Amino acid sequence: MSRFLRIICFALIISCFASVAFAKYCIKLPTCEELGYVFPPTEGRRFIRCPFEPNKVLLLDYCQQYGLTSCDSDKAGECEQCREVRADKTVIAAPYYRYTRCKKDYVYNNGDCLPTNN
């Protein structure tokens, strides 16, 4: 047997043993849901697609864009909690709020009711 063939055979044998040794240390990759990719892609919203399932996305800044963690409906106006519909059609309530209508002496600005300077 030529020296070149011996080297090839030796490399194949070593790679077989190495693959068996590495196989027992394999880990399971997390699912898209475990990584937070739970929403369907929606036109007009910023998102990142899951690399394993492109029909599931991670939304960027949707509820956080309101920036309110509470609202004072008695004082400033009517408000609602931000809700999202997941890819599996379940609805979750985010810890963010937005005003839908402002009372007198308040002006609506990007989901918030700001007092007017009178």
Secondary structure as UniProt FT lines:
FT   HELIX           3..23
FT   TURN            24..25
FT   TURN            32..36
FT   TURN            43..44
FT   STRAND          47..49
FT   TURN            54..55
FT   STRAND          57..59
FT   TURN            62..66
FT   TURN            73..76
FT   STRAND          77..85
FT   TURN            87..88
FT   STRAND          91..102
FT   TURN            104..105
FT   STRAND          106..109
FT   TURN            110..111
FT   STRAND          112..115
//
